[in-house]
Amino acid sequence: MAMGPDMRSYRSASVAAGTGVLDEGLRAYMLRVYNWMASGLLLTAIVSYAIANTGLVNAFYPLVAAPGGAMVRQPGVLAYISIFAPLGFMLIMSFGVNKLSTVQAQGLFWAFCAVMGASLTNIFLVYTGQSILTTFFVTAVTFGSMSLYGYTTRNDLTKFGSFLVMGVIGLLVAMIVNIFLHSPVVQFAISAIGVLIFTGLAAYDTQRIKADYIQYGYRFGEGVAAKRSVYDALQLYLNFINLFLFLLQFMGNRKN
C-alpha cells in the first residue's frame, strides 16, 4: 500500500524527534562523565598537594639520614600503602560492578581518587611546581583534543582497541623489568610509548563510551546511567593520569 505524503512527513518528523532526543541524552551523559572525571582529578590534585606541602608529608615521606649525612625523604609505610591501594580499589570496582549500588560506586570513586592523590605526593617532592603545572596544562590540551577527536570522528577506532590494550600490558612488563635494569634508555622508550598509547586511548575510550550510549543509552534508567557514568569517568581519569605521568618524565624539571 502506498504511503501518503502526510504519513511520510509524520515518520520523518518522528525519526528526527527521536534523533534529537538521543543527541540530547548523549550530550547530557557525556557531560556527566566529564564532570566526574574533572572532579576526580581536582580531588587527586588537592590531596597530593596538601600532603606534600603540610606536615602530613612526614607521615608519608619521613626524613632519614643518608650515608653522606644529609637528611633526605624516603617513602614510609603510608607511602607504600597509598601506592598499592588504588589497585585494590580497581579490583573491588571491577569485580563488584553488578553488585555495587550507585552510591557505593560513587563513594569508591572518590576514595580511589583521594588515595591516588596520596600516591602521587612524591611528584611534588621530585619536580618543580612550575613544571608540574606546565605538564598538567599540556596534558589537558592533548587529552581534550584527542577526546574531542574520538567524539566527533567518523573513523572506527575499535580496530585499535586490542593493540592499545596489548600496549598497556607491554608497558607494565617493561616497567617491572626496568626496576631491575635501571636503564635510562629503556625508561625513555617506556615514557615515549606510554605517551602514544594513552593519547590513543583518550580518543578510543571516548568513542567507545559514545558508541555504547548510542547502542544502549535509551534503555538506561537513571540508576544505571548514574553508575555507568562513574565507571566511564574512571577510565578517562586513568588515561589522563597516565598520560600526565609519562609526559612529566619528559617535561618535568627536577628539584636540586
Beta strands, then each sheet from edge to edge (+ up, - down):
strand 1: 63-65
strand 2: 71-73
sheet 1: 1+ 2-
end
